């Protein structure tokens, strides 16, 4: 056995090969995990139920268990970068779970939080994890919302993985500034006011350019299907990143979001040239289109 191992090692050295293995069992080559943010840096904030950066060491979400005492627990990732659903189920023990914090995986620590229990979006119902297309997802009921801390003004590109179950929604909204935007959608609604208050971003749905003429068009792009929305803001004025709500439109109850969100990433500098590659990375994980 020792002779065989010696021969193998000599062969590796002669071929100038390098092999890195775990220091303890099981003795397997270490994979080179590379997340979306490793490949495309510059995110202003990045929220996901998968790991996005190999160097990120924090949790994915903080969850409140709906039971006596309302205990909370951070839920992280598996070695392969998926949400640690085994730990989540163990913590919940057949109870419902709600998000108190969706951690920002960028370097900016813009964690999205919600202290009010009645407004916290759901991750599991009576122990059953909310999912979209087999992947864990955060559910918004039209009242739930998460709020970012204050940030700065910049030119942002946004990428969302979502599944809407309602006929009107807006993706995010700043409650204190007019410098925000979002796409409003309503079934059979011919209103041409499809963006709220600011800018004229370009919309791609499942990597296809969309030019909605009214709110019904926007609704038809994503109703009851898992979809990837890329909102590219190149060549428009800056958007204020301040107290942005995920899932709730502060000035109108008509546009509160009902549905699921798996991932939401905002880039602080335009990544328009990388849009297709970013979308491919996202689609490869979520199998959307």
N, C-alpha and C positions, 0 to 999 in steps of 0.2 A: 504493500500500500504506500509506504514511504517512497519507494523507488518510482512508482507511477506519478505521485505528486511532484517529485523532483523533476521528472521529465516534462510534465505539463508546465511547470514554472519556467524551466529553461526555454521551452517553446515560446512562451509569452514574451520573455525578455528578448529573444532573438528577433521576434516580429515587431519589437518596439511597442508592444501592446500594453494597455493600461486597464486594470480592472479594479473597481471599488466595490467592496462587499460590506455587508453589515458586520459589525463587530461581535454580534451575538446571534444565536439561532432565531429565525431561520437564516442561513447563510445565502443570501440572494443579492444580485447586483442592485445597487441603489438606483432608482429611476431618477431621471432629471426632470422633476415636476416643473412645469412652466405655465403660469396662469396668464390670463388675458392682460393683466397690468404689467407683467414681466415683459410681454411682447410690445405693448403699446402703453407707454407711461404718460404722465401728465394729467391723471384724473383729478378733478376737483373733489369728487366724492364717489364712492363706489360701494353699493349695497347689493349683496347677493347671498343666496343660500348655497353657493358653492365657493370654494376658495379661489381668489383671483390673483394672489401674489404669493410667491413661494416664501418670501421673507415676512409675510404677515403672521404674527403669532397670537393674535387675539381671537375672540369668539366670533361666531356669525351673528348670533342674536341672544338677547336676554329674555327669558320667558317667565311669565307669572302663571303658576298653577292655580286654577280656580277651585280652591278648597279652603278649609279652615286655616286661617293665618295668612293665606295668599302668598306662599313662599315663592321665591324667584331663583332662577339658576341660569348661568351662562351655558349656551350650547355651542360647541365648536365644530370642527371638521374631522373627518376620517383621514387616514394617511393618503388616500387617493384624492382628497379634496372635496368630497361630498359632505353635505350636512350630516352630522352624527345623529341620525334618527334613532339609533339604539339607545343612546343616552337620553334623548328627548322623551322617548316612550317610557323609559325607566323612571325618569323624573316625574312625568305626568301621572303614571300609574292609573290609566283609564280616565283621567280627568281632562277637562278642556285646558288649552294653553293659549295665552295671549302675549303679544310682543310688547315689552316695555322699552326695549332698545334694539334698533337695527344698526349694528356697528359699521362704521365707515372703514373699508379696507384700504383706502388711500392713505397717504401720509398726513392728511390734514385733520384727522380726528373730528370730522363733522358727523358725529353720531346722530341718528334720527331717533327721537325719544317721544314717549307719551306717558305722563304721570297719572292721568285720569283713567281709571280702570274701564269706565264705560266707553272710552274712545280708543282703546287699544285694539289693534287688528289681531286677528286670530291665526294661529298656526296649527291648531288641532282641536277637534270636537270630540269630547268624551274619549280621548285617547287615540283617535284616528287622525293621523296627520293629513292636513289639507295638501292636496296634490293637483298638479296640472301636467298632463302627459307623462305621468309616473314620477315627476319631480316634485319635491316639496315646494309649497307656495304659501304666500301670506294672503289671507282673505280680508277684504274690505267690504263692509256692509252698507256703505252710503253715509255712515256717520264716523266710522273709524278713521283715524288719521295719525300719521307720525310727523313730527316737526323737526326741521333742521335748526341748528344754531345759526346765528348771524354769520354772514360771510362777506364777500366782496363783489364788486361788479366786474364782469368779464364777458367774453364771447364763448358761449357754451354749446357743445354738442351733447345730446342726450340719447341714451339707448335703453329701451325698456323691453322686458319680457313679461307679457301680460295676457290675461284671459278675462274678458269682460262678460258679465252676466246681466247687464242692465242696459237700458237704452239711452243713457246719457252719462257722460263722465268727463273729467278733466284730470290730467295726469299729475300736475303739481301746480302750486300757486303760492305766490308770496303775499302774505296778509298785510304787509305794511308798505308796499311799494307798487307803483304802477308798472314798474319795469319787470314784468313777468309775462309768461304766455302759457298756453295749453290748448289742446284741441278739444272742442266741445262736440258731442255727437248725440243726436236724437233721432230715433226711428221716424221716418216719414216727415221729417222736419226740413223745410226748404230754406231756412235761415242761412244766409251767407256769412254770418258772423261766426266763423268756425274757430278763430283764434282769439284768445282773450287779451285785449289791451295792448299787446306789444309785439312788434316785429313781424316778419314774414318768413319764418323758417321753412326749409324744405323738408318734406315728409317722405320717408321711405317705409313701406310696410312689407316685411319679408323680402327685403332687398330690392323691392320694386318701387320706382318713383310713383308717388300718388299726388294728384292735384285735385283735391276735393272741391266741389263747387258749393256744397252746402253741408249741413250737419248730418243729413241722412247718408251722404257719401262717406263721411268719416265713420259713422256707425257701421256701415256695411263692411268696412275693412277689417273689423276685429270682433264682431259680435259672435260670442260663444265659440271662438276658436283660440288656440294658443297662437300668439303672434309676436313678432319682433318689430318694434317701432324705433326707427332712427330719425331723430329730429336734428337736422343739421342747420346751424345758425351762422354760417359763413356770410360775411358781408352785411350783417345787420348791426345795429347798435348794441351796446353791452346790456346784459341782463343782471339785475340785482339778485345775488344769492343771499337772501336774508329771510329767516323764518319761513322757509318754503315748506308747504304742507304736501305730503304724499297722500293722495286719496280724498282730498277735500278742497272745495273752492270756497274761499272765505266769504265772498260777497254775494253768493247766490246758491241757494239750496238745490237749484235745478241741475247742477253739474257735479254733485258729489259722486265719487267713484264707487261702483259696486262691481266686485270681481277680484281677480287674483293678480299678484305681482310676485315674480320670482327673482328679478334682477333689475337694477336701476343704476346706471352709470352716467355721470356727467364729466365731460372733459373740459378743462379750463382753457385750453387752447384748441383751435380747430384741428380736428383729426380727419377732415374731409377726405384727404388722399388715402387714408387708411380705412375708410368706412366699409368697403367690401370685405376686407380682411377681418375687421372687428366683427362684422355680422357673421362671417363664416365661422369664427371661433365660437360665437354664441350659439349659432345653429348646430354646430357639431356636438355641443353638450346637450342642448334641449330638444333637438330633432323637431324643429318647428315646421320647416318647409322643405 
